[in-house]
Amino acid sequence: MNDHMLKRDPWMCGSTITIADYFASGILSLGELIGCGFADWPNVDAWYKRLQALPNWRQANAGLYAWASGTKGPEYMRA
């Protein structure tokens, strides 16, 4: 994703957000449960921040954030 899909374009399939962006964000957002970040992949990080800035992101992901707040505290192994 970082070096090919998001290197030139703001969204996974070009200049317009598609279902591919929503699908991939659902998978990557699970990393928030254990404190993963995307700083090592700047294009992915910028893309994920664009998604998080969408007007309905917080509301649509309320369940994820509630779950993530319940997992805070223990240290998880991250690769």
mmCIF file of the N, C-alpha and C atoms, coordinates in Angstrom:
data_MODEL
# 
_entry.id   MODEL 
# 
loop_
_atom_site.group_PDB 
_atom_site.id 
_atom_site.type_symbol 
_atom_site.label_atom_id 
_atom_site.label_alt_id 
_atom_site.label_comp_id 
_atom_site.label_asym_id 
_atom_site.label_entity_id 
_atom_site.label_seq_id 
_atom_site.pdbx_PDB_ins_code 
_atom_site.Cartn_x 
_atom_site.Cartn_y 
_atom_site.Cartn_z 
_atom_site.occupancy 
_atom_site.B_iso_or_equiv 
_atom_site.pdbx_formal_charge 
_atom_site.auth_seq_id 
_atom_site.auth_comp_id 
_atom_site.auth_asym_id 
_atom_site.auth_atom_id 
_atom_site.pdbx_PDB_model_num 
ATOM 1   N N  . MET A 1 1  ? 0.822   -1.190 0.000  1.00 0.00 ? 1  MET A N  1 
ATOM 2   C CA . MET A 1 1  ? 0.000   0.000  0.000  1.00 0.00 ? 1  MET A CA 1 
ATOM 3   C C  . MET A 1 1  ? 0.865   1.253  0.000  1.00 0.00 ? 1  MET A C  1 
ATOM 4   N N  . ASN A 1 2  ? 1.839   1.288  0.878  1.00 0.00 ? 2  ASN A N  1 
ATOM 5   C CA . ASN A 1 2  ? 2.629   2.506  1.047  1.00 0.00 ? 2  ASN A CA 1 
ATOM 6   C C  . ASN A 1 2  ? 3.423   2.857  -0.206 1.00 0.00 ? 2  ASN A C  1 
ATOM 7   N N  . ASP A 1 3  ? 4.071   1.853  -0.794 1.00 0.00 ? 3  ASP A N  1 
ATOM 8   C CA . ASP A 1 3  ? 4.986   2.124  -1.896 1.00 0.00 ? 3  ASP A CA 1 
ATOM 9   C C  . ASP A 1 3  ? 4.357   2.062  -3.277 1.00 0.00 ? 3  ASP A C  1 
ATOM 10  N N  . HIS A 1 4  ? 3.156   1.550  -3.390 1.00 0.00 ? 4  HIS A N  1 
ATOM 11  C CA . HIS A 1 4  ? 2.550   1.420  -4.716 1.00 0.00 ? 4  HIS A CA 1 
ATOM 12  C C  . HIS A 1 4  ? 1.185   2.098  -4.798 1.00 0.00 ? 4  HIS A C  1 
ATOM 13  N N  . MET A 1 5  ? 0.245   1.671  -4.004 1.00 0.00 ? 5  MET A N  1 
ATOM 14  C CA . MET A 1 5  ? -1.116  2.178  -4.127 1.00 0.00 ? 5  MET A CA 1 
ATOM 15  C C  . MET A 1 5  ? -1.263  3.632  -3.686 1.00 0.00 ? 5  MET A C  1 
ATOM 16  N N  . LEU A 1 6  ? -0.572  4.009  -2.624 1.00 0.00 ? 6  LEU A N  1 
ATOM 17  C CA . LEU A 1 6  ? -0.775  5.342  -2.053 1.00 0.00 ? 6  LEU A CA 1 
ATOM 18  C C  . LEU A 1 6  ? 0.393   6.286  -2.323 1.00 0.00 ? 6  LEU A C  1 
ATOM 19  N N  . LYS A 1 7  ? 1.300   5.892  -3.178 1.00 0.00 ? 7  LYS A N  1 
ATOM 20  C CA . LYS A 1 7  ? 2.477   6.732  -3.433 1.00 0.00 ? 7  LYS A CA 1 
ATOM 21  C C  . LYS A 1 7  ? 2.123   7.988  -4.222 1.00 0.00 ? 7  LYS A C  1 
ATOM 22  N N  . ARG A 1 8  ? 1.223   7.846  -5.211 1.00 0.00 ? 8  ARG A N  1 
ATOM 23  C CA . ARG A 1 8  ? 0.869   8.985  -6.063 1.00 0.00 ? 8  ARG A CA 1 
ATOM 24  C C  . ARG A 1 8  ? -0.514  9.534  -5.794 1.00 0.00 ? 8  ARG A C  1 
ATOM 25  N N  . ASP A 1 9  ? -1.413  8.692  -5.351 1.00 0.00 ? 9  ASP A N  1 
ATOM 26  C CA . ASP A 1 9  ? -2.813  9.077  -5.226 1.00 0.00 ? 9  ASP A CA 1 
ATOM 27  C C  . ASP A 1 9  ? -3.244  9.130  -3.772 1.00 0.00 ? 9  ASP A C  1 
ATOM 28  N N  . PRO A 1 10 ? -4.255  9.954  -3.463 1.00 0.00 ? 10 PRO A N  1 
ATOM 29  C CA . PRO A 1 10 ? -4.706  10.059 -2.069 1.00 0.00 ? 10 PRO A CA 1 
ATOM 30  C C  . PRO A 1 10 ? -5.508  8.850  -1.592 1.00 0.00 ? 10 PRO A C  1 
ATOM 31  N N  . TRP A 1 11 ? -6.090  8.103  -2.523 1.00 0.00 ? 11 TRP A N  1 
ATOM 32  C CA . TRP A 1 11 ? -6.921  6.953  -2.159 1.00 0.00 ? 11 TRP A CA 1 
ATOM 33  C C  . TRP A 1 11 ? -6.375  5.705  -2.834 1.00 0.00 ? 11 TRP A C  1 
ATOM 34  N N  . MET A 1 12 ? -6.785  4.560  -2.388 1.00 0.00 ? 12 MET A N  1 
ATOM 35  C CA . MET A 1 12 ? -6.209  3.301  -2.863 1.00 0.00 ? 12 MET A CA 1 
ATOM 36  C C  . MET A 1 12 ? -6.371  3.076  -4.357 1.00 0.00 ? 12 MET A C  1 
ATOM 37  N N  . CYS A 1 13 ? -7.475  3.536  -4.917 1.00 0.00 ? 13 CYS A N  1 
ATOM 38  C CA . CYS A 1 13 ? -7.730  3.300  -6.346 1.00 0.00 ? 13 CYS A CA 1 
ATOM 39  C C  . CYS A 1 13 ? -7.654  4.579  -7.174 1.00 0.00 ? 13 CYS A C  1 
ATOM 40  N N  . GLY A 1 14 ? -7.023  5.607  -6.657 1.00 0.00 ? 14 GLY A N  1 
ATOM 41  C CA . GLY A 1 14 ? -6.882  6.841  -7.432 1.00 0.00 ? 14 GLY A CA 1 
ATOM 42  C C  . GLY A 1 14 ? -7.274  8.078  -6.661 1.00 0.00 ? 14 GLY A C  1 
ATOM 43  N N  . SER A 1 15 ? -7.962  8.975  -7.357 1.00 0.00 ? 15 SER A N  1 
ATOM 44  C CA . SER A 1 15 ? -8.276  10.278 -6.771 1.00 0.00 ? 15 SER A CA 1 
ATOM 45  C C  . SER A 1 15 ? -9.620  10.323 -6.050 1.00 0.00 ? 15 SER A C  1 
ATOM 46  N N  . THR A 1 16 ? -10.361 9.223  -6.082 1.00 0.00 ? 16 THR A N  1 
ATOM 47  C CA . THR A 1 16 ? -11.678 9.179  -5.438 1.00 0.00 ? 16 THR A CA 1 
ATOM 48  C C  . THR A 1 16 ? -11.728 8.032  -4.432 1.00 0.00 ? 16 THR A C  1 
ATOM 49  N N  . ILE A 1 17 ? -12.294 8.305  -3.279 1.00 0.00 ? 17 ILE A N  1 
ATOM 50  C CA . ILE A 1 17 ? -12.448 7.259  -2.270 1.00 0.00 ? 17 ILE A CA 1 
ATOM 51  C C  . ILE A 1 17 ? -13.400 6.175  -2.803 1.00 0.00 ? 17 ILE A C  1 
ATOM 52  N N  . THR A 1 18 ? -13.069 4.922  -2.526 1.00 0.00 ? 18 THR A N  1 
ATOM 53  C CA . THR A 1 18 ? -13.893 3.796  -2.989 1.00 0.00 ? 18 THR A CA 1 
ATOM 54  C C  . THR A 1 18 ? -14.108 2.810  -1.842 1.00 0.00 ? 18 THR A C  1 
ATOM 55  N N  . ILE A 1 19 ? -14.832 1.769  -2.131 1.00 0.00 ? 19 ILE A N  1 
ATOM 56  C CA . ILE A 1 19 ? -15.073 0.713  -1.144 1.00 0.00 ? 19 ILE A CA 1 
ATOM 57  C C  . ILE A 1 19 ? -13.761 0.073  -0.704 1.00 0.00 ? 19 ILE A C  1 
ATOM 58  N N  . ALA A 1 20 ? -12.753 0.083  -1.575 1.00 0.00 ? 20 ALA A N  1 
ATOM 59  C CA . ALA A 1 20 ? -11.443 -0.484 -1.217 1.00 0.00 ? 20 ALA A CA 1 
ATOM 60  C C  . ALA A 1 20 ? -10.843 0.257  -0.022 1.00 0.00 ? 20 ALA A C  1 
ATOM 61  N N  . ASP A 1 21 ? -11.005 1.573  0.018  1.00 0.00 ? 21 ASP A N  1 
ATOM 62  C CA . ASP A 1 21 ? -10.486 2.357  1.137  1.00 0.00 ? 21 ASP A CA 1 
ATOM 63  C C  . ASP A 1 21 ? -11.216 2.002  2.421  1.00 0.00 ? 21 ASP A C  1 
ATOM 64  N N  . TYR A 1 22 ? -12.523 1.896  2.345  1.00 0.00 ? 22 TYR A N  1 
ATOM 65  C CA . TYR A 1 22 ? -13.303 1.549  3.535  1.00 0.00 ? 22 TYR A CA 1 
ATOM 66  C C  . TYR A 1 22 ? -12.964 0.138  4.025  1.00 0.00 ? 22 TYR A C  1 
ATOM 67  N N  . PHE A 1 23 ? -12.813 -0.798 3.091  1.00 0.00 ? 23 PHE A N  1 
ATOM 68  C CA . PHE A 1 23 ? -12.492 -2.175 3.471  1.00 0.00 ? 23 PHE A CA 1 
ATOM 69  C C  . PHE A 1 23 ? -11.122 -2.242 4.146  1.00 0.00 ? 23 PHE A C  1 
ATOM 70  N N  . ALA A 1 24 ? -10.119 -1.640 3.508  1.00 0.00 ? 24 ALA A N  1 
ATOM 71  C CA . ALA A 1 24 ? -8.761  -1.679 4.072  1.00 0.00 ? 24 ALA A CA 1 
ATOM 72  C C  . ALA A 1 24 ? -8.694  -0.945 5.407  1.00 0.00 ? 24 ALA A C  1 
ATOM 73  N N  . SER A 1 25 ? -9.417  0.145  5.527  1.00 0.00 ? 25 SER A N  1 
ATOM 74  C CA . SER A 1 25 ? -9.384  0.892  6.798  1.00 0.00 ? 25 SER A CA 1 
ATOM 75  C C  . SER A 1 25 ? -9.977  0.070  7.925  1.00 0.00 ? 25 SER A C  1 
ATOM 76  N N  . GLY A 1 26 ? -10.959 -0.751 7.624  1.00 0.00 ? 26 GLY A N  1 
ATOM 77  C CA . GLY A 1 26 ? -11.540 -1.616 8.649  1.00 0.00 ? 26 GLY A CA 1 
ATOM 78  C C  . GLY A 1 26 ? -10.535 -2.615 9.183  1.00 0.00 ? 26 GLY A C  1 
ATOM 79  N N  . ILE A 1 27 ? -9.712  -3.123 8.305  1.00 0.00 ? 27 ILE A N  1 
ATOM 80  C CA . ILE A 1 27 ? -8.684  -4.078 8.724  1.00 0.00 ? 27 ILE A CA 1 
ATOM 81  C C  . ILE A 1 27 ? -7.581  -3.361 9.501  1.00 0.00 ? 27 ILE A C  1 
ATOM 82  N N  . LEU A 1 28 ? -7.081  -2.252 8.947  1.00 0.00 ? 28 LEU A N  1 
ATOM 83  C CA . LEU A 1 28 ? -5.985  -1.540 9.603  1.00 0.00 ? 28 LEU A CA 1 
ATOM 84  C C  . LEU A 1 28 ? -6.401  -0.903 10.917 1.00 0.00 ? 28 LEU A C  1 
ATOM 85  N N  . SER A 1 29 ? -7.656  -0.513 11.031 1.00 0.00 ? 29 SER A N  1 
ATOM 86  C CA . SER A 1 29 ? -8.109  0.128  12.269 1.00 0.00 ? 29 SER A CA 1 
ATOM 87  C C  . SER A 1 29 ? -8.065  -0.832 13.457 1.00 0.00 ? 29 SER A C  1 
ATOM 88  N N  . LEU A 1 30 ? -8.053  -2.119 13.188 1.00 0.00 ? 30 LEU A N  1 
ATOM 89  C CA . LEU A 1 30 ? -7.938  -3.079 14.294 1.00 0.00 ? 30 LEU A CA 1 
ATOM 90  C C  . LEU A 1 30 ? -6.615  -2.928 15.034 1.00 0.00 ? 30 LEU A C  1 
ATOM 91  N N  . GLY A 1 31 ? -5.622  -2.366 14.366 1.00 0.00 ? 31 GLY A N  1 
ATOM 92  C CA . GLY A 1 31 ? -4.343  -2.101 15.019 1.00 0.00 ? 31 GLY A CA 1 
ATOM 93  C C  . GLY A 1 31 ? -4.479  -1.132 16.182 1.00 0.00 ? 31 GLY A C  1 
ATOM 94  N N  . GLU A 1 32 ? -5.519  -0.304 16.151 1.00 0.00 ? 32 GLU A N  1 
ATOM 95  C CA . GLU A 1 32 ? -5.738  0.624  17.257 1.00 0.00 ? 32 GLU A CA 1 
ATOM 96  C C  . GLU A 1 32 ? -6.038  -0.111 18.557 1.00 0.00 ? 32 GLU A C  1 
ATOM 97  N N  . LEU A 1 33 ? -6.510  -1.330 18.454 1.00 0.00 ? 33 LEU A N  1 
ATOM 98  C CA . LEU A 1 33 ? -6.803  -2.114 19.651 1.00 0.00 ? 33 LEU A CA 1 
ATOM 99  C C  . LEU A 1 33 ? -5.550  -2.406 20.464 1.00 0.00 ? 33 LEU A C  1 
ATOM 100 N N  . ILE A 1 34 ? -4.417  -2.499 19.779 1.00 0.00 ? 34 ILE A N  1 
ATOM 101 C CA . ILE A 1 34 ? -3.176  -2.826 20.484 1.00 0.00 ? 34 ILE A CA 1 
ATOM 102 C C  . ILE A 1 34 ? -2.131  -1.716 20.361 1.00 0.00 ? 34 ILE A C  1 
ATOM 103 N N  . GLY A 1 35 ? -2.551  -0.544 19.902 1.00 0.00 ? 35 GLY A N  1 
ATOM 104 C CA . GLY A 1 35 ? -1.657  0.600  19.864 1.00 0.00 ? 35 GLY A CA 1 
ATOM 105 C C  . GLY A 1 35 ? -0.717  0.669  18.682 1.00 0.00 ? 35 GLY A C  1 
ATOM 106 N N  . CYS A 1 36 ? -1.050  0.017  17.575 1.00 0.00 ? 36 CYS A N  1 
ATOM 107 C CA . CYS A 1 36 ? -0.203  0.092  16.381 1.00 0.00 ? 36 CYS A CA 1 
ATOM 108 C C  . CYS A 1 36 ? -0.368  1.453  15.719 1.00 0.00 ? 36 CYS A C  1 
ATOM 109 N N  . GLY A 1 37 ? 0.696   1.923  15.136 1.00 0.00 ? 37 GLY A N  1 
ATOM 110 C CA . GLY A 1 37 ? 0.669   3.152  14.365 1.00 0.00 ? 37 GLY A CA 1 
ATOM 111 C C  . GLY A 1 37 ? 1.274   2.907  13.000 1.00 0.00 ? 37 GLY A C  1 
ATOM 112 N N  . PHE A 1 38 ? 1.237   3.910  12.165 1.00 0.00 ? 38 PHE A N  1 
ATOM 113 C CA . PHE A 1 38 ? 1.704   3.743  10.789 1.00 0.00 ? 38 PHE A CA 1 
ATOM 114 C C  . PHE A 1 38 ? 2.811   4.729  10.429 1.00 0.00 ? 38 PHE A C  1 
ATOM 115 N N  . ALA A 1 39 ? 3.503   5.258  11.421 1.00 0.00 ? 39 ALA A N  1 
ATOM 116 C CA . ALA A 1 39 ? 4.549   6.254  11.176 1.00 0.00 ? 39 ALA A CA 1 
ATOM 117 C C  . ALA A 1 39 ? 5.658   5.718  10.261 1.00 0.00 ? 39 ALA A C  1 
ATOM 118 N N  . ASP A 1 40 ? 5.912   4.430  10.305 1.00 0.00 ? 40 ASP A N  1 
ATOM 119 C CA . ASP A 1 40 ? 6.944   3.845  9.438  1.00 0.00 ? 40 ASP A CA 1 
ATOM 120 C C  . ASP A 1 40 ? 6.514   3.788  7.980  1.00 0.00 ? 40 ASP A C  1 
ATOM 121 N N  . TRP A 1 41 ? 5.238   4.004  7.723  1.00 0.00 ? 41 TRP A N  1 
ATOM 122 C CA . TRP A 1 41 ? 4.674   3.989  6.378  1.00 0.00 ? 41 TRP A CA 1 
ATOM 123 C C  . TRP A 1 41 ? 3.946   5.314  6.159  1.00 0.00 ? 41 TRP A C  1 
ATOM 124 N N  . PRO A 1 42 ? 4.659   6.369  5.776  1.00 0.00 ? 42 PRO A N  1 
ATOM 125 C CA . PRO A 1 42 ? 4.070   7.708  5.734  1.00 0.00 ? 42 PRO A CA 1 
ATOM 126 C C  . PRO A 1 42 ? 2.871   7.853  4.809  1.00 0.00 ? 42 PRO A C  1 
ATOM 127 N N  . ASN A 1 43 ? 2.843   7.141  3.690  1.00 0.00 ? 43 ASN A N  1 
ATOM 128 C CA . ASN A 1 43 ? 1.695   7.243  2.785  1.00 0.00 ? 43 ASN A CA 1 
ATOM 129 C C  . ASN A 1 43 ? 0.464   6.587  3.396  1.00 0.00 ? 43 ASN A C  1 
ATOM 130 N N  . VAL A 1 44 ? 0.655   5.468  4.069  1.00 0.00 ? 44 VAL A N  1 
ATOM 131 C CA . VAL A 1 44 ? -0.452  4.798  4.762  1.00 0.00 ? 44 VAL A CA 1 
ATOM 132 C C  . VAL A 1 44 ? -0.928  5.672  5.918  1.00 0.00 ? 44 VAL A C  1 
ATOM 133 N N  . ASP A 1 45 ? 0.000   6.240  6.644  1.00 0.00 ? 45 ASP A N  1 
ATOM 134 C CA . ASP A 1 45 ? -0.342  7.108  7.770  1.00 0.00 ? 45 ASP A CA 1 
ATOM 135 C C  . ASP A 1 45 ? -1.184  8.293  7.309  1.00 0.00 ? 45 ASP A C  1 
ATOM 136 N N  . ALA A 1 46 ? -0.767  8.962  6.224  1.00 0.00 ? 46 ALA A N  1 
ATOM 137 C CA . ALA A 1 46 ? -1.516  10.110 5.699  1.00 0.00 ? 46 ALA A CA 1 
ATOM 138 C C  . ALA A 1 46 ? -2.894  9.677  5.201  1.00 0.00 ? 46 ALA A C  1 
ATOM 139 N N  . TRP A 1 47 ? -2.959  8.530  4.534  1.00 0.00 ? 47 TRP A N  1 
ATOM 140 C CA . TRP A 1 47 ? -4.233  8.009  4.037  1.00 0.00 ? 47 TRP A CA 1 
ATOM 141 C C  . TRP A 1 47 ? -5.186  7.707  5.201  1.00 0.00 ? 47 TRP A C  1 
ATOM 142 N N  . TYR A 1 48 ? -4.664  7.074  6.245  1.00 0.00 ? 48 TYR A N  1 
ATOM 143 C CA . TYR A 1 48 ? -5.504  6.726  7.393  1.00 0.00 ? 48 TYR A CA 1 
ATOM 144 C C  . TYR A 1 48 ? -5.995  7.998  8.097  1.00 0.00 ? 48 TYR A C  1 
ATOM 145 N N  . LYS A 1 49 ? -5.158  8.998  8.167  1.00 0.00 ? 49 LYS A N  1 
ATOM 146 C CA . LYS A 1 49 ? -5.578  10.270 8.766  1.00 0.00 ? 49 LYS A CA 1 
ATOM 147 C C  . LYS A 1 49 ? -6.643  10.959 7.927  1.00 0.00 ? 49 LYS A C  1 
ATOM 148 N N  . ARG A 1 50 ? -6.555  10.842 6.596  1.00 0.00 ? 50 ARG A N  1 
ATOM 149 C CA . ARG A 1 50 ? -7.617  11.386 5.727  1.00 0.00 ? 50 ARG A CA 1 
ATOM 150 C C  . ARG A 1 50 ? -8.938  10.684 6.015  1.00 0.00 ? 50 ARG A C  1 
ATOM 151 N N  . LEU A 1 51 ? -8.885  9.379  6.189  1.00 0.00 ? 51 LEU A N  1 
ATOM 152 C CA . LEU A 1 51 ? -10.104 8.637  6.510  1.00 0.00 ? 51 LEU A CA 1 
ATOM 153 C C  . LEU A 1 51 ? -10.670 9.061  7.861  1.00 0.00 ? 51 LEU A C  1 
ATOM 154 N N  . GLN A 1 52 ? -9.801  9.207  8.846  1.00 0.00 ? 52 GLN A N  1 
ATOM 155 C CA . GLN A 1 52 ? -10.245 9.606  10.179 1.00 0.00 ? 52 GLN A CA 1 
ATOM 156 C C  . GLN A 1 52 ? -10.835 11.015 10.191 1.00 0.00 ? 52 GLN A C  1 
ATOM 157 N N  . ALA A 1 53 ? -10.476 11.836 9.220  1.00 0.00 ? 53 ALA A N  1 
ATOM 158 C CA . ALA A 1 53 ? -11.001 13.201 9.134  1.00 0.00 ? 53 ALA A CA 1 
ATOM 159 C C  . ALA A 1 53 ? -12.371 13.268 8.454  1.00 0.00 ? 53 ALA A C  1 
ATOM 160 N N  . LEU A 1 54 ? -12.835 12.158 7.897  1.00 0.00 ? 54 LEU A N  1 
ATOM 161 C CA . LEU A 1 54 ? -14.152 12.153 7.262  1.00 0.00 ? 54 LEU A CA 1 
ATOM 162 C C  . LEU A 1 54 ? -15.230 12.433 8.305  1.00 0.00 ? 54 LEU A C  1 
ATOM 163 N N  . PRO A 1 55 ? -16.295 13.150 7.902  1.00 0.00 ? 55 PRO A N  1 
ATOM 164 C CA . PRO A 1 55 ? -17.309 13.581 8.873  1.00 0.00 ? 55 PRO A CA 1 
ATOM 165 C C  . PRO A 1 55 ? -17.937 12.466 9.711  1.00 0.00 ? 55 PRO A C  1 
ATOM 166 N N  . ASN A 1 56 ? -18.137 11.303 9.151  1.00 0.00 ? 56 ASN A N  1 
ATOM 167 C CA . ASN A 1 56 ? -18.829 10.236 9.883  1.00 0.00 ? 56 ASN A CA 1 
ATOM 168 C C  . ASN A 1 56 ? -17.904 9.163  10.438 1.00 0.00 ? 56 ASN A C  1 
ATOM 169 N N  . TRP A 1 57 ? -16.581 9.390  10.353 1.00 0.00 ? 57 TRP A N  1 
ATOM 170 C CA . TRP A 1 57 ? -15.632 8.361  10.796 1.00 0.00 ? 57 TRP A CA 1 
ATOM 171 C C  . TRP A 1 57 ? -15.867 7.953  12.248 1.00 0.00 ? 57 TRP A C  1 
ATOM 172 N N  . ARG A 1 58 ? -15.922 8.923  13.153 1.00 0.00 ? 58 ARG A N  1 
ATOM 173 C CA . ARG A 1 58 ? -16.069 8.626  14.594 1.00 0.00 ? 58 ARG A CA 1 
ATOM 174 C C  . ARG A 1 58 ? -17.369 7.886  14.868 1.00 0.00 ? 58 ARG A C  1 
ATOM 175 N N  . GLN A 1 59 ? -18.433 8.337  14.255 1.00 0.00 ? 59 GLN A N  1 
ATOM 176 C CA . GLN A 1 59 ? -19.730 7.702  14.479 1.00 0.00 ? 59 GLN A CA 1 
ATOM 177 C C  . GLN A 1 59 ? -19.742 6.276  13.920 1.00 0.00 ? 59 GLN A C  1 
ATOM 178 N N  . ALA A 1 60 ? -19.202 6.103  12.722 1.00 0.00 ? 60 ALA A N  1 
ATOM 179 C CA . ALA A 1 60 ? -19.196 4.777  12.093 1.00 0.00 ? 60 ALA A CA 1 
ATOM 180 C C  . ALA A 1 60 ? -18.287 3.797  12.830 1.00 0.00 ? 60 ALA A C  1 
ATOM 181 N N  . ASN A 1 61 ? -17.269 4.310  13.505 1.00 0.00 ? 61 ASN A N  1 
ATOM 182 C CA . ASN A 1 61 ? -16.298 3.465  14.201 1.00 0.00 ? 61 ASN A CA 1 
ATOM 183 C C  . ASN A 1 61 ? -16.433 3.533  15.712 1.00 0.00 ? 61 ASN A C  1 
ATOM 184 N N  . ALA A 1 62 ? -17.570 3.970  16.194 1.00 0.00 ? 62 ALA A N  1 
ATOM 185 C CA . ALA A 1 62 ? -17.782 4.114  17.642 1.00 0.00 ? 62 ALA A CA 1 
ATOM 186 C C  . ALA A 1 62 ? -17.546 2.790  18.371 1.00 0.00 ? 62 ALA A C  1 
ATOM 187 N N  . GLY A 1 63 ? -17.991 1.698  17.794 1.00 0.00 ? 63 GLY A N  1 
ATOM 188 C CA . GLY A 1 63 ? -17.790 0.383  18.411 1.00 0.00 ? 63 GLY A CA 1 
ATOM 189 C C  . GLY A 1 63 ? -16.316 0.031  18.533 1.00 0.00 ? 63 GLY A C  1 
ATOM 190 N N  . LEU A 1 64 ? -15.544 0.337  17.494 1.00 0.00 ? 64 LEU A N  1 
ATOM 191 C CA . LEU A 1 64 ? -14.103 0.076  17.529 1.00 0.00 ? 64 LEU A CA 1 
ATOM 192 C C  . LEU A 1 64 ? -13.442 0.878  18.642 1.00 0.00 ? 64 LEU A C  1 
ATOM 193 N N  . TYR A 1 65 ? -13.789 2.170  18.739 1.00 0.00 ? 65 TYR A N  1 
ATOM 194 C CA . TYR A 1 65 ? -13.158 3.010  19.755 1.00 0.00 ? 65 TYR A CA 1 
ATOM 195 C C  . TYR A 1 65 ? -13.574 2.604  21.168 1.00 0.00 ? 65 TYR A C  1 
ATOM 196 N N  . ALA A 1 66 ? -14.788 2.141  21.319 1.00 0.00 ? 66 ALA A N  1 
ATOM 197 C CA . ALA A 1 66 ? -15.208 1.642  22.634 1.00 0.00 ? 66 ALA A CA 1 
ATOM 198 C C  . ALA A 1 66 ? -14.414 0.387  22.990 1.00 0.00 ? 66 ALA A C  1 
ATOM 199 N N  . TRP A 1 67 ? -14.248 -0.495 22.033 1.00 0.00 ? 67 TRP A N  1 
ATOM 200 C CA . TRP A 1 67 ? -13.471 -1.718 22.243 1.00 0.00 ? 67 TRP A CA 1 
ATOM 201 C C  . TRP A 1 67 ? -12.012 -1.371 22.526 1.00 0.00 ? 67 TRP A C  1 
ATOM 202 N N  . ALA A 1 68 ? -11.442 -0.435 21.744 1.00 0.00 ? 68 ALA A N  1 
ATOM 203 C CA . ALA A 1 68 ? -10.043 -0.045 21.928 1.00 0.00 ? 68 ALA A CA 1 
ATOM 204 C C  . ALA A 1 68 ? -9.815  0.566  23.307 1.00 0.00 ? 68 ALA A C  1 
ATOM 205 N N  . SER A 1 69 ? -10.764 1.339  23.805 1.00 0.00 ? 69 SER A N  1 
ATOM 206 C CA . SER A 1 69 ? -10.582 1.944  25.127 1.00 0.00 ? 69 SER A CA 1 
ATOM 207 C C  . SER A 1 69 ? -10.561 0.872  26.214 1.00 0.00 ? 69 SER A C  1 
ATOM 208 N N  . GLY A 1 70 ? -11.227 -0.241 25.984 1.00 0.00 ? 70 GLY A N  1 
ATOM 209 C CA . GLY A 1 70 ? -11.219 -1.345 26.933 1.00 0.00 ? 70 GLY A CA 1 
ATOM 210 C C  . GLY A 1 70 ? -9.947  -2.173 26.905 1.00 0.00 ? 70 GLY A C  1 
ATOM 211 N N  . THR A 1 71 ? -9.152  -2.026 25.827 1.00 0.00 ? 71 THR A N  1 
ATOM 212 C CA . THR A 1 71 ? -7.908  -2.802 25.717 1.00 0.00 ? 71 THR A CA 1 
ATOM 213 C C  . THR A 1 71 ? -6.690  -1.985 26.129 1.00 0.00 ? 71 THR A C  1 
ATOM 214 N N  . LYS A 1 72 ? -6.883  -0.724 26.475 1.00 0.00 ? 72 LYS A N  1 
ATOM 215 C CA . LYS A 1 72 ? -5.751  0.120  26.867 1.00 0.00 ? 72 LYS A CA 1 
ATOM 216 C C  . LYS A 1 72 ? -5.175  -0.368 28.193 1.00 0.00 ? 72 LYS A C  1 
ATOM 217 N N  . GLY A 1 73 ? -3.904  -0.246 28.332 1.00 0.00 ? 73 GLY A N  1 
ATOM 218 C CA . GLY A 1 73 ? -3.259  -0.634 29.577 1.00 0.00 ? 73 GLY A CA 1 
ATOM 219 C C  . GLY A 1 73 ? -2.222  -1.706 29.359 1.00 0.00 ? 73 GLY A C  1 
ATOM 220 N N  . PRO A 1 74 ? -2.635  -2.929 28.996 1.00 0.00 ? 74 PRO A N  1 
ATOM 221 C CA . PRO A 1 74 ? -1.617  -3.969 28.810 1.00 0.00 ? 74 PRO A CA 1 
ATOM 222 C C  . PRO A 1 74 ? -0.727  -3.649 27.610 1.00 0.00 ? 74 PRO A C  1 
ATOM 223 N N  . GLU A 1 75 ? 0.511   -4.027 27.720 1.00 0.00 ? 75 GLU A N  1 
ATOM 224 C CA . GLU A 1 75 ? 1.462   -3.841 26.637 1.00 0.00 ? 75 GLU A CA 1 
ATOM 225 C C  . GLU A 1 75 ? 1.353   -5.052 25.719 1.00 0.00 ? 75 GLU A C  1 
ATOM 226 N N  . TYR A 1 76 ? 1.216   -4.799 24.437 1.00 0.00 ? 76 TYR A N  1 
ATOM 227 C CA . TYR A 1 76 ? 1.088   -5.869 23.445 1.00 0.00 ? 76 TYR A CA 1 
ATOM 228 C C  . TYR A 1 76 ? 2.359   -5.956 22.611 1.00 0.00 ? 76 TYR A C  1 
ATOM 229 N N  . MET A 1 77 ? 2.629   -7.147 22.089 1.00 0.00 ? 77 MET A N  1 
ATOM 230 C CA . MET A 1 77 ? 3.768   -7.307 21.213 1.00 0.00 ? 77 MET A CA 1 
ATOM 231 C C  . MET A 1 77 ? 3.351   -6.838 19.830 1.00 0.00 ? 77 MET A C  1 
ATOM 232 N N  . ARG A 1 78 ? 4.124   -5.920 19.269 1.00 0.00 ? 78 ARG A N  1 
ATOM 233 C CA . ARG A 1 78 ? 3.846   -5.402 17.938 1.00 0.00 ? 78 ARG A CA 1 
ATOM 234 C C  . ARG A 1 78 ? 5.053   -5.659 17.049 1.00 0.00 ? 78 ARG A C  1 
ATOM 235 N N  . ALA A 1 79 ? 4.791   -5.975 15.817 1.00 0.00 ? 79 ALA A N  1 
ATOM 236 C CA . ALA A 1 79 ? 5.891   -6.205 14.864 1.00 0.00 ? 79 ALA A CA 1 
ATOM 237 C C  . ALA A 1 79 ? 6.036   -5.036 13.928 1.00 0.00 ? 79 ALA A C  1 
# 
